[in-house]
Amino acid sequence: MPDIGERVQNVRRLRMLTQARLAKEAGVSPTTVSSIETGKIGHPHFGTIGKLARVLDVAPEELLDSRESVEQQGPAHLSLGWARESGDGEFESELERASLKSLDSLYHGLDVEHERLQRLYGEFPEGSEQGRFIKRQIREVAGRSGSVKASAMVRRNQDDAERTDEHARDTGSSNQSRNPGLRDKTP
């Protein structure tokens, strides 16, 4: 299980941020970020974790790896980091079990990440190695986003069908209770 320093470093790299840029955007010193990532600061202040998490666009619990928090959130807890790191089978399996609210949240996160990557792509010369890497990331995020959108659409259709069925059952039973003489007379 990676420690907090490894988790911060992994998410920072996933977001393609340098330690200096993360520090600047979080309002902490570059030495603090470096010390957390190398393990010199093994238990950073929660305020610092909150600042880093905000910039990295993850919940502070993801950096802290609070098992209790993850268990409370259950299997439908979907994060941007998880979506980027999970294998295709795990990704699709979790989407099938996720709540509509989780799917919508993940879709929004992927959409924001897609826009961020597109802006970042424009910062590198065309044909550069960094540009090609970011382009691959853009395709990956777009694919995951499409899959989440499709899962959310299916979930909405299922929820709508269930509500329609419940309404039909409720309407049918209330009509029958108001008109007890009206019974189905088919043999």
Residue pairs with C-beta under 8 A, 6 or more apart in sequence:
1 65
2 10
2 65
3 39
3 42
4 36
4 42
4 43
4 44
4 49
4 63
4 64
4 65
5 36
5 37
5 38
5 39
5 41
5 42
6 37
7 62
7 63
7 65
8 33
8 36
8 37
8 52
8 56
8 63
9 37
10 81
11 56
11 58
11 62
11 63
11 81
12 19
12 22
12 33
12 37
12 56
14 81
14 84
14 85
15 56
15 57
15 116
16 120
16 134
16 137
17 25
17 55
17 56
19 30
19 33
19 34
19 37
20 30
22 33
22 52
22 55
22 56
23 29
23 30
23 32
23 33
24 30
25 55
26 33
26 48
26 51
26 52
26 54
26 55
27 51
28 48
28 51
28 52
32 41
32 44
32 48
33 52
34 40
35 41
36 44
36 48
36 52
46 60
49 60
49 63
49 64
50 60
52 63
53 59
53 60
53 62
53 63
56 63
57 80
57 109
57 112
57 113
58 79
58 80
58 81
59 69
59 79
61 69
61 70
62 79
62 81
70 77
75 94
75 97
75 98
76 94
76 97
76 98
76 99
76 102
77 102
78 94
78 95
78 98
78 102
78 103
78 105
78 106
79 106
79 109
80 106
80 109
80 110
80 113
82 94
83 91
83 106
83 109
83 110
83 144
83 148
84 113
84 140
84 141
84 144
86 94
91 144
91 147
92 147
95 103
95 147
95 148
95 151
96 151
98 106
98 151
100 152
100 155
100 156
100 159
103 148
103 151
103 152
103 155
104 152
106 148
107 145
107 148
107 149
107 152
110 141
110 144
110 145
110 148
111 145
113 141
114 138
114 141
114 142
114 145
117 134
117 137
117 138
117 141
118 138
120 134
121 131
121 134
121 135
121 138
124 130
124 131
124 134
125 131
175 182
176 182
176 183
